[in-house]
Amino acid sequence: MSVWGAPWASRKRRGLRAWVILILSRNPRTGAEIMDDMERMSAGRWRPSPGSVYPLLEELTQEGVTRKREDGRYELAQNMHEHSHWTFPVTGPRSPDEAVRDIGALVSYLEDLRRSDRDGFVHARDAMRQVSERLQHLIQEEAR
């Protein structure tokens, strides 16, 4: 087994982190492409959720491990190609801030899908409007 281990066998985020870094060390990818690669590489045994991949990509970007290109693809920062080991932060309990970050990750995923699957995206509009209305209701309730 390599230093990367078997990411689909691990439920911990560090397995996901290692796999994302491995994929990005080969080619720049969008979050959706990373999830597709993971599913393909694990022979369909594992596909991470957008709520896991996109917050991780944001975290890696903030840490300077990756950068997001203008075309929406992520790539390893130049100095990261020479590293083979990263530390993995421990996450705390779920909070409203983390839930909002997850929602942001799902929006990023939908943005990727809109570029690649316009028809499927159009069919989801009503459901997205309903979710948007529920979020607006939460915001308005909190403002009172």
HUGITA-V975663 format. One record per backbone hydrogen bond with DSSP energy under -1.0 kcal/mol. CO is the residue of the C=O (numbers start at 1). NH is the residue of the N-H. If there is no record, write none. Layout:
BEGIN
co:nh
CO:NH
CO:NH
END
This chain:
BEGIN
co:nh
2:5
6:9
7:10
12:15
13:17
14:18
15:19
16:20
17:21
18:22
19:23
20:24
21:25
23:26
23:27
29:74
30:34
31:35
32:36
33:37
34:38
35:39
36:40
37:41
38:42
39:44
40:43
42:45
49:52
49:53
50:54
52:56
53:57
54:58
55:59
56:60
57:61
58:62
59:63
60:65
60:66
61:64
65:77
67:75
69:72
73:69
74:29
75:67
77:80
80:83
95:99
96:100
97:101
98:102
99:103
100:104
101:105
102:106
103:107
104:108
105:109
106:110
107:111
108:112
109:113
110:114
111:115
112:116
113:117
117:121
118:122
119:123
122:125
124:128
125:129
126:130
127:131
128:132
129:133
130:134
131:135
132:136
133:137
134:138
135:139
136:140
137:141
138:142
139:143
END
